[in-house]
Amino acid sequence: MMRLVASALVSVLPALLLAAPARAGDRYALVVTGAAGGGSYALQYDSWRAAFVSALRGPLAFDPAHVTVLGDADAGVDGPPTREEVQRRLREWAGRLTREDLLFVLLIGHGTRFGGEDAKFNLVGPDLSATEWAALLAPISATLALVDTTGASFPFMAKLARPGRLILTATDSSMQQYDTVFPEFFVRAFEDPGADLDKNGRTSIWEAFNFASARVRRWFEQSGRLPTERPVLDDDGDGIGREAQSPGRDGTMAGALYLDAGSPAGPADAPANALARQRADLEARIEALRQRRSGMAPDAFDAELERLLTRLARLSQQMRAKER
């Protein structure tokens, strides 16, 4: 009975997030596919890169002149994926971008542990460590959203996190060094209507993160493998991060940040986004509770589920009231 009630409550929650006003600044993107290390990897990385760049220049309506693509030489690349080229591009932006601008960075490729608490993103020639990326990004005053989709990427979160930044890594530990499937699903989120949880016709970074995280879990379950990657997101600046289905403080900025021309959400959207984040947290707690059910006493499980469902029902009423 409880499961039916939970399902019914979640299904009737209205889509309330409003369209965000236009940005005062400009949007920039840096997409890098690093050293592939093999033909099959190169084809896969190029496919992910091409799909995402197509979304940036197409439905997300980035100015093509503001999209920089580094990768193996082909028709869709602006330069080679080398240390020197990354440094040059970021140093140029450091003198050009303002606080009103948005810089989105997507890293696709291989990652490796480096020096215990650090990691490297593999490039052609000398690599760049997370510490070096942090130094390069420090002078850039624009809002930064960086997504490192590689294995062993977690140290990038600790090194780059600060208030006003969004950092997303495909792993929650530098020990998770296997090649990841996260980039496939993260890229897909911007073309799959199913990623748009609140059905407002737009996909926020949080929604893309949530969509990709769920698909990663499903991929490992269907493959019969133990998970070797756990995506985490940090946007409160503490460098710790949280998984999509775990409660936590992170996610407020990500829920209000869109890559399309209306990003990020302004003050008029703040109440709706706050309610949406509360809803996501409650849904995550309900899902986590369900996963723990086998180890709980039935009465304890029912009591906790009832408490969470009551909060969810009250939140639903608030959201409906604001919609009117």
C-alpha beads as a LAMMPS data file, in Angstrom:
LAMMPS data file: protein, C-alpha beads

324 atoms
323 bonds

1 atom types
1 bond types

-500.0 500.0 xlo xhi
-500.0 500.0 ylo yhi
-500.0 500.0 zlo zhi

Masses

1 110.0

Atoms # bond

1 1 1 0.000 0.000 0.000
2 1 1 2.800 2.360 0.935
3 1 1 4.506 1.755 -2.424
4 1 1 1.300 2.633 -4.272
5 1 1 0.894 5.849 -2.297
6 1 1 4.516 6.842 -2.952
7 1 1 4.165 6.178 -6.662
8 1 1 0.961 8.180 -6.868
9 1 1 2.392 11.149 -5.003
10 1 1 5.529 11.353 -7.114
11 1 1 3.552 11.068 -10.352
12 1 1 1.277 14.007 -9.613
13 1 1 3.950 16.518 -8.683
14 1 1 3.544 19.414 -11.162
15 1 1 6.256 20.803 -13.387
16 1 1 6.837 24.234 -11.945
17 1 1 10.255 25.484 -12.960
18 1 1 9.826 28.661 -14.977
19 1 1 11.914 29.591 -17.989
20 1 1 14.951 31.559 -16.858
21 1 1 15.527 35.079 -18.154
22 1 1 18.259 35.681 -20.696
23 1 1 21.811 35.902 -19.425
24 1 1 23.444 39.287 -19.211
25 1 1 26.720 37.720 -20.319
26 1 1 27.870 35.266 -22.958
27 1 1 28.225 31.476 -22.942
28 1 1 31.490 29.731 -23.789
29 1 1 32.350 26.053 -24.020
30 1 1 35.590 24.068 -24.133
31 1 1 35.187 20.428 -25.192
32 1 1 38.316 18.275 -25.073
33 1 1 38.779 14.660 -26.101
34 1 1 42.226 13.720 -24.867
35 1 1 44.671 11.032 -25.904
36 1 1 42.609 8.018 -26.953
37 1 1 45.281 5.341 -26.661
38 1 1 43.616 3.063 -29.230
39 1 1 41.405 3.008 -32.315
40 1 1 38.194 1.876 -30.620
41 1 1 38.549 4.508 -27.906
42 1 1 39.190 7.209 -30.495
43 1 1 36.004 6.343 -32.370
44 1 1 33.960 6.345 -29.163
45 1 1 35.391 9.605 -27.854
46 1 1 34.935 11.299 -31.233
47 1 1 31.308 10.140 -31.319
48 1 1 30.538 11.556 -27.862
49 1 1 32.346 14.788 -28.651
50 1 1 30.550 15.251 -31.975
51 1 1 27.138 14.629 -30.416
52 1 1 27.705 17.143 -27.632
53 1 1 29.191 19.804 -29.881
54 1 1 26.224 19.346 -32.213
55 1 1 23.907 20.024 -29.268
56 1 1 25.877 23.124 -28.265
57 1 1 25.789 24.585 -31.760
58 1 1 22.244 23.391 -32.430
59 1 1 19.428 23.309 -29.835
60 1 1 21.515 24.909 -27.066
61 1 1 22.255 27.811 -29.453
62 1 1 25.828 28.589 -28.434
63 1 1 27.599 31.106 -30.628
64 1 1 29.827 28.844 -32.785
65 1 1 32.694 31.282 -32.230
66 1 1 32.423 30.621 -28.474
67 1 1 32.708 26.828 -28.769
68 1 1 36.285 25.535 -28.747
69 1 1 36.839 21.872 -29.584
70 1 1 40.178 20.144 -29.037
71 1 1 40.735 16.625 -30.293
72 1 1 42.257 14.523 -33.026
73 1 1 42.448 16.421 -36.294
74 1 1 39.185 16.258 -38.239
75 1 1 36.577 18.605 -39.640
76 1 1 34.994 19.395 -36.286
77 1 1 38.127 20.253 -34.291
78 1 1 39.727 23.644 -33.586
79 1 1 43.063 22.352 -32.341
80 1 1 44.994 19.359 -31.023
81 1 1 44.370 18.017 -27.486
82 1 1 47.750 19.120 -26.145
83 1 1 48.835 20.723 -22.910
84 1 1 49.996 23.833 -24.775
85 1 1 46.702 24.244 -26.635
86 1 1 44.599 23.937 -23.471
87 1 1 46.837 26.442 -21.698
88 1 1 46.615 28.887 -24.600
89 1 1 42.836 28.760 -24.815
90 1 1 42.236 29.164 -21.078
91 1 1 44.729 32.026 -20.799
92 1 1 42.963 33.836 -23.614
93 1 1 39.635 33.481 -21.816
94 1 1 41.141 34.654 -18.524
95 1 1 41.595 38.095 -20.058
96 1 1 38.232 38.165 -21.851
97 1 1 35.477 36.512 -19.822
98 1 1 33.568 38.481 -17.176
99 1 1 31.592 37.514 -14.086
100 1 1 28.395 37.614 -16.142
101 1 1 29.682 34.967 -18.562
102 1 1 29.407 31.183 -18.339
103 1 1 32.261 28.798 -19.161
104 1 1 31.327 25.140 -19.582
105 1 1 34.177 22.607 -19.812
106 1 1 33.659 18.966 -20.834
107 1 1 36.565 16.507 -20.613
108 1 1 36.255 13.165 -22.431
109 1 1 39.001 10.554 -22.462
110 1 1 41.332 8.782 -20.056
111 1 1 42.212 9.863 -16.538
112 1 1 44.906 8.564 -14.207
113 1 1 45.883 8.892 -10.551
114 1 1 48.820 11.153 -9.870
115 1 1 50.719 11.723 -6.654
116 1 1 48.188 10.214 -4.255
117 1 1 45.616 13.021 -3.985
118 1 1 45.892 14.338 -7.538
119 1 1 44.841 13.105 -10.971
120 1 1 45.673 13.804 -14.591
121 1 1 43.577 14.226 -17.698
122 1 1 45.503 12.475 -20.446
123 1 1 46.450 14.684 -23.392
124 1 1 48.628 14.179 -26.444
125 1 1 52.101 14.733 -25.051
126 1 1 52.488 15.955 -21.463
127 1 1 49.298 15.729 -19.404
128 1 1 47.695 18.341 -17.159
129 1 1 47.036 17.470 -13.515
130 1 1 43.999 18.631 -11.567
131 1 1 46.294 21.010 -9.665
132 1 1 47.440 22.535 -12.953
133 1 1 43.871 22.831 -14.238
134 1 1 42.985 24.657 -11.018
135 1 1 45.792 27.160 -11.571
136 1 1 44.730 27.759 -15.181
137 1 1 41.077 28.284 -14.232
138 1 1 41.752 30.480 -11.176
139 1 1 42.049 33.789 -13.139
140 1 1 38.791 33.193 -15.024
141 1 1 36.013 35.172 -13.364
142 1 1 33.113 33.629 -15.309
143 1 1 30.728 31.124 -13.756
144 1 1 32.444 27.772 -14.250
145 1 1 30.778 24.409 -14.815
146 1 1 33.325 21.635 -15.421
147 1 1 32.428 18.009 -16.136
148 1 1 35.280 15.481 -16.049
149 1 1 33.897 12.223 -17.409
150 1 1 37.089 10.181 -17.031
151 1 1 38.214 7.450 -14.673
152 1 1 40.127 8.601 -11.554
153 1 1 38.511 12.028 -12.006
154 1 1 37.413 12.643 -8.402
155 1 1 40.518 14.681 -7.378
156 1 1 39.385 17.324 -9.874
157 1 1 36.489 18.051 -7.523
158 1 1 38.657 18.735 -4.485
159 1 1 41.172 20.773 -6.489
160 1 1 38.708 22.904 -8.466
161 1 1 35.712 23.333 -6.150
162 1 1 34.916 26.759 -4.759
163 1 1 31.709 28.742 -4.119
164 1 1 30.008 29.708 -7.349
165 1 1 31.418 26.783 -9.308
166 1 1 29.886 23.511 -10.411
167 1 1 32.221 20.509 -10.616
168 1 1 31.003 17.093 -11.769
169 1 1 33.186 13.971 -11.886
170 1 1 32.419 10.478 -13.159
171 1 1 33.953 8.869 -10.064
172 1 1 33.809 9.452 -6.322
173 1 1 37.321 8.120 -5.736
174 1 1 40.684 8.299 -7.478
175 1 1 40.799 4.518 -7.063
176 1 1 38.023 4.174 -9.675
177 1 1 40.393 4.177 -12.645
178 1 1 38.531 2.084 -15.223
179 1 1 37.187 3.656 -18.400
180 1 1 33.762 5.142 -17.765
181 1 1 30.371 4.898 -19.452
182 1 1 29.141 8.132 -17.832
183 1 1 30.001 10.382 -20.820
184 1 1 27.725 8.416 -23.139
185 1 1 24.700 9.056 -20.951
186 1 1 25.597 12.618 -19.960
187 1 1 25.823 13.615 -23.619
188 1 1 22.579 11.767 -24.376
189 1 1 20.750 13.720 -21.664
190 1 1 20.721 16.843 -23.847
191 1 1 18.829 15.091 -26.640
192 1 1 16.597 12.715 -24.655
193 1 1 13.278 14.267 -23.458
194 1 1 13.313 11.791 -20.577
195 1 1 16.084 13.798 -18.900
196 1 1 13.726 16.771 -18.449
197 1 1 12.322 15.788 -15.050
198 1 1 10.209 18.875 -14.454
199 1 1 8.931 18.902 -18.071
200 1 1 9.696 22.577 -18.625
201 1 1 11.205 21.895 -22.037
202 1 1 14.801 22.385 -20.847
203 1 1 17.458 20.172 -19.300
204 1 1 19.426 21.586 -16.381
205 1 1 22.875 20.349 -15.401
206 1 1 21.265 18.626 -12.411
207 1 1 18.784 16.840 -14.645
208 1 1 21.569 15.717 -16.996
209 1 1 23.570 14.497 -13.985
210 1 1 20.557 12.656 -12.569
211 1 1 19.719 11.103 -15.952
212 1 1 23.286 9.951 -16.602
213 1 1 23.757 8.625 -13.060
214 1 1 20.618 6.490 -13.313
215 1 1 21.701 5.128 -16.696
216 1 1 25.165 4.281 -15.328
217 1 1 23.612 2.268 -12.482
218 1 1 21.309 0.488 -14.916
219 1 1 24.215 -0.271 -17.268
220 1 1 26.181 -2.031 -14.520
221 1 1 23.093 -3.900 -13.305
222 1 1 22.250 -5.143 -16.791
223 1 1 25.890 -6.065 -17.438
224 1 1 26.035 -8.070 -14.207
225 1 1 29.105 -6.133 -13.068
226 1 1 30.022 -4.419 -9.835
227 1 1 29.957 -0.636 -10.318
228 1 1 33.392 0.850 -10.976
229 1 1 32.196 4.446 -11.258
230 1 1 29.922 6.612 -9.125
231 1 1 29.277 10.115 -10.515
232 1 1 29.268 12.960 -7.998
233 1 1 28.464 16.671 -8.224
234 1 1 29.621 19.612 -6.112
235 1 1 28.182 23.110 -6.360
236 1 1 28.458 24.405 -2.793
237 1 1 32.235 24.715 -2.921
238 1 1 33.234 22.200 -0.237
239 1 1 34.823 19.756 -2.701
240 1 1 32.950 16.732 -1.310
241 1 1 30.039 16.285 -3.689
242 1 1 27.052 13.954 -3.651
243 1 1 25.566 11.218 -5.792
244 1 1 22.312 12.004 -7.574
245 1 1 20.265 9.617 -5.412
246 1 1 21.832 10.623 -2.093
247 1 1 20.641 13.481 0.118
248 1 1 22.939 16.447 0.519
249 1 1 23.396 20.173 0.085
250 1 1 24.800 20.078 -3.438
251 1 1 22.457 20.539 -6.371
252 1 1 20.882 23.975 -5.900
253 1 1 23.127 25.679 -8.442
254 1 1 23.002 22.704 -10.811
255 1 1 19.206 22.675 -10.703
256 1 1 19.097 26.312 -11.813
257 1 1 21.878 26.119 -14.399
258 1 1 20.946 25.474 -18.019
259 1 1 23.261 25.513 -21.015
260 1 1 20.696 27.095 -23.318
261 1 1 20.355 30.815 -23.868
262 1 1 18.299 31.415 -20.721
263 1 1 20.964 30.132 -18.296
264 1 1 21.364 30.530 -15.414
265 1 1 18.063 30.976 -13.610
266 1 1 17.500 34.379 -12.122
267 1 1 15.805 35.575 -8.909
268 1 1 12.310 34.984 -10.298
269 1 1 13.095 31.287 -10.641
270 1 1 14.697 30.814 -7.228
271 1 1 11.561 29.729 -5.296
272 1 1 10.535 27.172 -7.918
273 1 1 14.055 25.805 -8.175
274 1 1 14.338 25.547 -4.388
275 1 1 11.104 23.545 -4.249
276 1 1 12.291 21.337 -7.093
277 1 1 15.523 20.625 -5.221
278 1 1 13.566 19.747 -2.057
279 1 1 11.440 17.391 -4.120
280 1 1 14.518 15.729 -5.599
281 1 1 16.021 15.291 -2.122
282 1 1 12.833 13.701 -0.779
283 1 1 12.573 11.372 -3.749
284 1 1 16.211 10.389 -3.250
285 1 1 15.572 9.630 0.427
286 1 1 12.539 7.515 -0.437
287 1 1 14.546 5.548 -2.986
288 1 1 17.424 5.073 -0.527
289 1 1 14.938 3.905 2.122
290 1 1 13.486 1.345 -0.271
291 1 1 16.950 -0.020 -0.946
292 1 1 17.508 -0.474 2.811
293 1 1 14.149 -2.156 3.413
294 1 1 15.487 -5.716 3.665
295 1 1 17.695 -4.719 6.594
296 1 1 15.016 -2.827 8.532
297 1 1 12.237 -3.872 10.880
298 1 1 8.887 -3.601 9.046
299 1 1 7.471 -1.101 11.553
300 1 1 10.533 1.117 11.316
301 1 1 10.417 1.051 7.520
302 1 1 6.700 1.912 7.423
303 1 1 7.102 4.753 9.926
304 1 1 9.983 6.349 8.049
305 1 1 8.267 5.947 4.685
306 1 1 5.094 7.527 6.048
307 1 1 7.112 10.472 7.386
308 1 1 8.794 11.057 4.023
309 1 1 5.545 10.667 2.090
310 1 1 3.844 13.198 4.346
311 1 1 6.596 15.724 3.661
312 1 1 6.341 14.992 -0.052
313 1 1 2.570 15.556 0.011
314 1 1 2.974 18.909 1.790
315 1 1 5.624 19.960 -0.709
316 1 1 3.280 18.984 -3.542
317 1 1 0.639 21.306 -2.105
318 1 1 3.154 24.174 -1.938
319 1 1 4.166 23.636 -5.549
320 1 1 0.551 23.549 -6.741
321 1 1 -0.225 26.737 -4.796
322 1 1 2.695 28.584 -6.382
323 1 1 1.652 27.362 -9.824
324 1 1 -1.715 29.065 -9.364

Bonds

1 1 1 2
2 1 2 3
3 1 3 4
4 1 4 5
5 1 5 6
6 1 6 7
7 1 7 8
8 1 8 9
9 1 9 10
10 1 10 11
11 1 11 12
12 1 12 13
13 1 13 14
14 1 14 15
15 1 15 16
16 1 16 17
17 1 17 18
18 1 18 19
19 1 19 20
20 1 20 21
21 1 21 22
22 1 22 23
23 1 23 24
24 1 24 25
25 1 25 26
26 1 26 27
27 1 27 28
28 1 28 29
29 1 29 30
30 1 30 31
31 1 31 32
32 1 32 33
33 1 33 34
34 1 34 35
35 1 35 36
36 1 36 37
37 1 37 38
38 1 38 39
39 1 39 40
40 1 40 41
41 1 41 42
42 1 42 43
43 1 43 44
44 1 44 45
45 1 45 46
46 1 46 47
47 1 47 48
48 1 48 49
49 1 49 50
50 1 50 51
51 1 51 52
52 1 52 53
53 1 53 54
54 1 54 55
55 1 55 56
56 1 56 57
57 1 57 58
58 1 58 59
59 1 59 60
60 1 60 61
61 1 61 62
62 1 62 63
63 1 63 64
64 1 64 65
65 1 65 66
66 1 66 67
67 1 67 68
68 1 68 69
69 1 69 70
70 1 70 71
71 1 71 72
72 1 72 73
73 1 73 74
74 1 74 75
75 1 75 76
76 1 76 77
77 1 77 78
78 1 78 79
79 1 79 80
80 1 80 81
81 1 81 82
82 1 82 83
83 1 83 84
84 1 84 85
85 1 85 86
86 1 86 87
87 1 87 88
88 1 88 89
89 1 89 90
90 1 90 91
91 1 91 92
92 1 92 93
93 1 93 94
94 1 94 95
95 1 95 96
96 1 96 97
97 1 97 98
98 1 98 99
99 1 99 100
100 1 100 101
101 1 101 102
102 1 102 103
103 1 103 104
104 1 104 105
105 1 105 106
106 1 106 107
107 1 107 108
108 1 108 109
109 1 109 110
110 1 110 111
111 1 111 112
112 1 112 113
113 1 113 114
114 1 114 115
115 1 115 116
116 1 116 117
117 1 117 118
118 1 118 119
119 1 119 120
120 1 120 121
121 1 121 122
122 1 122 123
123 1 123 124
124 1 124 125
125 1 125 126
126 1 126 127
127 1 127 128
128 1 128 129
129 1 129 130
130 1 130 131
131 1 131 132
132 1 132 133
133 1 133 134
134 1 134 135
135 1 135 136
136 1 136 137
137 1 137 138
138 1 138 139
139 1 139 140
140 1 140 141
141 1 141 142
142 1 142 143
143 1 143 144
144 1 144 145
145 1 145 146
146 1 146 147
147 1 147 148
148 1 148 149
149 1 149 150
150 1 150 151
151 1 151 152
152 1 152 153
153 1 153 154
154 1 154 155
155 1 155 156
156 1 156 157
157 1 157 158
158 1 158 159
159 1 159 160
160 1 160 161
161 1 161 162
162 1 162 163
163 1 163 164
164 1 164 165
165 1 165 166
166 1 166 167
167 1 167 168
168 1 168 169
169 1 169 170
170 1 170 171
171 1 171 172
172 1 172 173
173 1 173 174
174 1 174 175
175 1 175 176
176 1 176 177
177 1 177 178
178 1 178 179
179 1 179 180
180 1 180 181
181 1 181 182
182 1 182 183
183 1 183 184
184 1 184 185
185 1 185 186
186 1 186 187
187 1 187 188
188 1 188 189
189 1 189 190
190 1 190 191
191 1 191 192
192 1 192 193
193 1 193 194
194 1 194 195
195 1 195 196
196 1 196 197
197 1 197 198
198 1 198 199
199 1 199 200
200 1 200 201
201 1 201 202
202 1 202 203
203 1 203 204
204 1 204 205
205 1 205 206
206 1 206 207
207 1 207 208
208 1 208 209
209 1 209 210
210 1 210 211
211 1 211 212
212 1 212 213
213 1 213 214
214 1 214 215
215 1 215 216
216 1 216 217
217 1 217 218
218 1 218 219
219 1 219 220
220 1 220 221
221 1 221 222
222 1 222 223
223 1 223 224
224 1 224 225
225 1 225 226
226 1 226 227
227 1 227 228
228 1 228 229
229 1 229 230
230 1 230 231
231 1 231 232
232 1 232 233
233 1 233 234
234 1 234 235
235 1 235 236
236 1 236 237
237 1 237 238
238 1 238 239
239 1 239 240
240 1 240 241
241 1 241 242
242 1 242 243
243 1 243 244
244 1 244 245
245 1 245 246
246 1 246 247
247 1 247 248
248 1 248 249
249 1 249 250
250 1 250 251
251 1 251 252
252 1 252 253
253 1 253 254
254 1 254 255
255 1 255 256
256 1 256 257
257 1 257 258
258 1 258 259
259 1 259 260
260 1 260 261
261 1 261 262
262 1 262 263
263 1 263 264
264 1 264 265
265 1 265 266
266 1 266 267
267 1 267 268
268 1 268 269
269 1 269 270
270 1 270 271
271 1 271 272
272 1 272 273
273 1 273 274
274 1 274 275
275 1 275 276
276 1 276 277
277 1 277 278
278 1 278 279
279 1 279 280
280 1 280 281
281 1 281 282
282 1 282 283
283 1 283 284
284 1 284 285
285 1 285 286
286 1 286 287
287 1 287 288
288 1 288 289
289 1 289 290
290 1 290 291
291 1 291 292
292 1 292 293
293 1 293 294
294 1 294 295
295 1 295 296
296 1 296 297
297 1 297 298
298 1 298 299
299 1 299 300
300 1 300 301
301 1 301 302
302 1 302 303
303 1 303 304
304 1 304 305
305 1 305 306
306 1 306 307
307 1 307 308
308 1 308 309
309 1 309 310
310 1 310 311
311 1 311 312
312 1 312 313
313 1 313 314
314 1 314 315
315 1 315 316
316 1 316 317
317 1 317 318
318 1 318 319
319 1 319 320
320 1 320 321
321 1 321 322
322 1 322 323
323 1 323 324
